[in-house]
């Protein structure tokens, strides 16, 4: 399949490039015009500005895709609180521009619009696990932007007749994730404490919440499965179906630290909106796509720690 990955330089995008290449796809990837694209033989690179119709049109015309996975956007919840309007434009308006471009240029292509489980917002414990039929009640600016993108994708399928599939990933984790997310935030601090290059204190936010984590490589595989087997207009949760306390994630890293670790609560790391538990129902993805997670959480966490230890060792002292 000739696949265009919009936002291929990001955390998930790099893994999706490898997943598609491993299946023999002709892979095209976009990067922001202010970025330098990575080198590699697995992908042909195109500059693309989500908020510029001419740029979107040029990218789609050059790639002439049979399948499109739209990943690009602003993915950090804390950043969305700092810049809600900018986040909405990139995530919601950007999705509409990509879908409109597909309608004009590649209307026969399958498209996976990646939104987020944040669209569900706060869900009561009796409604867990969260199914795709749950109402969209976002509680953060990021969730609002992704809910709008999700509705835009549903409209493109129902109103324009495009084969658009919605993917709603829950928390994902794995190699290549930057700081600002729980795994790399904890692992990077442990690695720097071990190397003697960081504060001797590991600073944390709220540890009581429980979240549903899936390895990024499993998530990337789910996007490619959805491109091939997803039902037009349908939404799919990509998740494990079980929740893990954030404190347990922290304890994994602390138990493997090579030096004593002192944990300190940092008020700046406490999110303004939080819920005690969030857990998804992946049964629709399993039934329609044949997808389920394969990589154990412990493996994901260990690889994240190994990556940040390598970075800390390579950093100037």
C-alpha positions in Angstrom: 0.0 0.0 0.0 1.1 3.5 -0.7 0.8 5.1 2.7 1.2 8.8 3.7 1.9 9.4 7.4 1.0 13.0 8.3 3.3 13.8 11.3 5.8 11.0 10.7 8.6 12.7 12.7 6.7 12.5 16.1 6.9 9.8 18.8 4.3 7.5 17.2 5.1 8.5 13.7 8.6 7.1 13.8 7.3 3.8 15.0 4.5 3.8 12.4 7.1 4.4 9.6 8.9 1.2 10.7 5.6 -0.8 11.0 4.5 0.2 7.5 7.9 -0.5 6.0 7.9 -3.9 7.6 4.7 -4.7 5.8 6.2 -3.7 2.4 4.3 -0.4 2.1 5.6 2.5 0.0 5.9 5.0 2.9 5.7 8.7 2.6 6.0 10.9 5.7 5.5 14.6 6.4 7.5 17.0 8.5 6.9 20.6 9.5 8.5 23.1 7.2 10.6 24.4 10.1 12.0 20.9 10.8 14.8 18.9 9.2 13.5 15.5 8.2 15.3 12.4 9.5 17.5 10.4 7.2 16.5 6.9 6.3 15.6 4.7 3.4 12.2 3.6 4.8 10.3 6.8 4.0 10.1 9.6 1.4 9.8 13.0 3.1 7.5 15.9 2.3 7.2 19.3 4.1 3.6 20.0 5.2 2.0 22.8 7.2 -1.3 21.6 8.7 -2.8 25.1 8.6 -1.9 25.9 5.0 -4.3 24.4 2.3 -1.7 24.8 -0.4 0.9 22.9 1.6 -1.6 20.1 2.4 -2.7 19.9 -1.3 0.9 19.8 -2.5 1.8 17.0 -0.1 -1.2 14.9 -1.1 -0.7 15.4 -4.8 2.9 14.3 -4.6 2.3 11.3 -2.4 -0.9 10.2 -4.2 -1.7 7.9 -1.3 -3.9 4.8 -1.1 -3.9 5.2 2.7 -3.4 8.2 5.0 -2.7 8.1 8.8 -3.1 11.6 10.3 -1.0 11.8 13.4 0.2 15.4 13.4 -0.8 17.8 16.1 -0.2 19.1 19.5 -0.2 16.1 21.9 0.6 17.5 25.3 -2.3 18.1 27.8 -0.2 20.5 29.9 0.7 22.6 26.8 -3.0 22.7 25.8 -3.7 24.4 29.1 -1.1 27.0 28.3 -2.2 27.5 24.7 -5.8 26.2 24.2 -6.5 28.2 21.0 -3.2 27.2 19.3 -3.9 23.6 20.3 -7.4 23.7 18.9 -6.3 25.2 15.6 -3.6 22.6 15.1 -5.6 19.6 16.2 -9.1 20.4 15.0 -8.6 22.8 12.1 -5.6 20.8 11.0 -7.6 17.6 10.8 -10.3 19.3 8.8 -7.8 20.6 6.3 -6.2 17.2 5.9 -9.6 15.5 5.4 -10.7 18.2 3.0 -7.5 17.7 1.0 -8.2 13.9 0.9 -11.7 14.6 -0.4 -10.3 16.8 -3.2 -7.2 14.8 -4.2 -7.4 11.2 -3.0 -11.1 10.4 -2.3 -10.6 6.6 -2.8 -7.9 6.5 -0.1 -8.5 5.0 3.3 -7.7 7.4 6.2 -7.1 6.9 9.9 -7.7 10.1 11.9 -5.9 9.7 15.2 -7.8 11.4 18.0 -7.5 10.5 21.7 -9.2 8.8 24.6 -9.1 12.3 26.2 -12.3 12.9 24.2 -14.2 10.9 26.8 -13.3 13.2 29.7 -14.2 12.1 33.2 -16.0 8.8 33.2 -17.6 7.3 36.3 -16.3 4.1 37.8 -19.5 2.3 37.0 -19.0 3.1 33.3 -15.5 1.6 33.1 -14.1 0.3 30.9 -14.8 3.1 28.5 -16.4 1.9 25.2 -16.6 3.8 21.9 -20.3 4.4 22.5 -19.5 6.6 25.6 -20.4 10.3 25.1 -17.6 12.8 24.3 -17.3 15.0 27.4 -13.7 16.4 27.3 -12.3 18.1 30.3 -9.1 19.6 29.0 -8.4 22.0 26.0 -6.5 19.1 24.4 -9.6 16.8 24.8 -11.8 19.5 23.3 -9.5 19.8 20.3 -9.4 16.1 19.8 -13.2 15.7 20.2 -13.6 18.3 17.4 -11.2 16.4 15.2 -13.1 13.2 16.0 -16.4 14.7 14.9 -14.8 16.1 11.8 -13.6 12.6 10.9 -17.1 11.2 11.5 -18.6 13.9 9.3 -16.1 13.2 6.5 -17.2 9.6 6.5 -20.9 10.2 6.9 -21.3 13.4 4.8 -18.5 13.1 2.2 -18.5 9.3 1.8 -14.8 9.0 2.6 -13.3 5.9 4.1 -12.3 7.6 7.4 -11.6 5.5 10.5 -11.2 7.1 13.9 -8.5 5.8 16.3 -8.8 6.7 20.0 -5.6 5.7 21.7 -5.3 5.7 25.5 -1.9 6.3 27.2 1.0 5.0 25.2 4.5 4.6 26.2 7.8 3.3 24.8 11.2 4.3 23.3 11.4 7.7 21.7 8.9 9.6 23.9 10.0 13.0 25.0 9.7 14.5 28.5 6.2 15.8 29.5 4.8 12.3 29.8 4.9 10.0 32.8 7.3 7.3 31.6 10.1 9.6 30.3 9.6 12.1 33.1 10.3 9.5 35.7 13.0 7.6 33.7 14.9 10.7 32.7 15.1 11.9 36.3 16.3 8.5 37.6 19.0 8.3 34.8 20.2 11.8 35.6 20.4 11.1 39.3 22.4 8.0 38.7 24.7 9.9 36.4 25.1 12.7 38.9 23.9 15.3 36.3 20.5 16.1 37.7 18.9 17.1 41.0 19.2 14.3 43.6 15.4 14.5 44.1 12.9 12.8 41.8 10.0 15.3 41.4 6.5 13.9 40.9 2.9 15.0 40.5 -0.2 13.1 41.5 0.6 9.4 41.9 -2.9 8.1 42.9 -4.4 8.0 39.4 -4.7 4.8 37.4 -4.2 4.8 33.7 -4.4 2.3 30.8 -1.0 2.0 29.1 -0.1 0.4 25.8 3.3 0.2 24.1 3.7 2.7 21.3 4.7 -0.1 18.9 1.4 -1.9 19.5 -0.4 1.4 19.0 1.4 1.9 15.6 0.4 -1.6 14.6 -3.2 -0.8 15.5 -3.2 2.3 13.2 -1.9 0.2 10.3 -4.5 -2.5 11.0 -7.2 0.1 11.1 -6.0 1.4 7.7 -6.4 -2.0 6.2 -9.4 -3.4 8.1 -11.2 -0.6 9.8 -14.9 0.2 9.1 -15.5 3.6 7.6 -16.9 6.0 10.2 -16.2 3.7 13.1 -14.2 4.6 16.2 -11.7 2.2 17.8 -10.2 2.3 21.2 -6.6 1.2 21.3 -5.8 0.2 24.8 -5.0 -2.7 27.1 -8.2 -2.9 29.0 -6.5 -2.7 32.4 -5.4 0.3 34.5 -2.1 0.7 36.4 -1.5 3.2 39.2 1.0 6.0 38.3 2.7 5.2 41.6 3.3 1.7 40.4 5.0 3.1 37.3 7.2 5.3 39.5 8.0 2.3 41.8 9.2 0.3 38.8 11.9 2.9 38.1 12.8 3.5 41.7 13.3 -0.3 42.3 15.7 -0.4 39.4 17.7 2.7 40.3 21.4 2.2 40.9 21.5 4.9 43.7 19.0 5.9 46.4 16.1 8.0 45.2 14.3 10.6 47.2 10.8 11.4 45.9 9.4 14.9 46.3 5.9 16.1 45.2 6.1 19.1 42.8 3.0 21.3 42.7 3.9 22.4 39.2 3.4 18.8 38.0 -0.1 18.5 39.3 -2.6 18.7 36.5 -5.6 21.0 37.0 -8.1 18.4 35.8 -7.6 14.8 36.8 -9.7 11.6 37.3 -9.0 8.7 39.6 -9.1 5.9 37.0 -9.2 5.7 33.2 -9.5 2.3 31.5 -10.7 1.5 28.0 -12.5 -1.4 26.3 -10.5 -2.7 23.3 -13.0 -5.4 22.3 -14.1 -3.6 19.1 -10.6 -3.3 17.8 -10.0 -7.0 18.5 -13.2 -8.0 16.7 -12.9 -5.7 13.7 -9.1 -5.4 13.3 -7.8 -8.5 14.9 -5.7 -6.2 17.1 -4.6 -6.6 20.7 -1.5 -5.4 22.6 1.4 -7.8 22.6 4.3 -6.0 24.5 4.2 -6.2 28.3 4.2 -2.9 30.2 7.4 -4.0 32.1 9.3 -4.4 28.8 8.1 -0.9 27.7 9.2 0.7 31.0 12.6 -1.1 30.9 13.3 0.1 27.4 12.4 3.7 28.4 14.8 3.5 31.3 17.6 2.0 29.2 17.1 4.8 26.6 17.3 7.6 29.2 20.4 6.0 30.8 22.1 6.0 27.4 21.2 9.7 27.0 22.5 10.6 30.4 25.7 8.7 29.8 26.3 10.5 26.5 25.5 14.0 27.9 28.5 16.3 28.8 29.3 16.2 32.5 
